[in-house]
Amino acid sequence: MKQICHVILAIICANITSLAKTEIGFSKSPSVVQASYHAEPGTNVGISISVLRQVFPNLTFTKSDYQGDHYYDGEDPSEGVTCMFTVKNNIVVEECMLVQDTNVFPLIWWRKICDKFYNDHTYRAVDIKPGHYKFYYSKFTIDLIYIEEGEHKTALCIYKLL
């Protein structure tokens, strides 16, 4: 179950670490840190539904609403990370990676992702609140959210097209 999560985390960390980070500027305010770098992280937001179907061959439609058409990766959620997508006008406008469990794995996953994005990525600004990091890039944002409700723990990584 956790093996796929560890593989995905390792791939994300390797990709993040391999990006060129040429820092241009850096300034701090109480809750927002601003920085500028040359490279930005890869994402599925902005790609067409046909390309998404190639990347996720088991992509499954779930519903349509005012936000667009909703899909999930079609994989067994108990295997670790579940990916969900919102598509509008045949373009992916939102991607969500979700990890849920009753043990500490979601918290560990969330902390590692937060650390990697904060330390290695090319954000233009970051807004930090308890359980929620929001990174701003040129064409999208990334929300990293952690929620505990009793014994249920959830970690989310949400990419949104601007």
C-alpha positions, 0 to 999 in steps of 0.5 A: 500500500505504502510502496507506491506512495514512497515511489511517487514521493521519491520521484517527486523529490528527485524531480524537485532536487534536479531542477536548476535553482538560480535565485534572483530575489528573496524577501520576507514579510510576517506570513508571506515569503517571496522569491523568484527562480528560473525553473518551475515544477512540472504539473498536469494542469494546463494539459489536454484531456487527451494527454491526461488519458495517455498519462493515466490510462485508467482515468475514470470520469466521476461527475460534471458540475459548474467547475467542470468534469471530474476524473480520478486516476482509476487506481485503487485508493488503498494503494496510497496516493489517489490523483483527481482532476478537474477538466474544463474546456478539455484542459486540466484546471486542477489536479489533486493528490490525496493520501488518507490513512489512520496512521502517521503516513499522511503527515510524514508525506505532507511534511516531506512534500512541504519541505521539498517545495519550500526548500527546492522549488521556484515559487514566486511567493508562499503563504504559510498557515498551520496545516496549509502551505500555498505556493504561487507560480507563474501559471498555477498555485499549489496548496499543501494541506494536512487535516486530522479528524479523530484518527483519520488523517488526510494530506492533499497536494492541489495544483490549480491553473491560474 
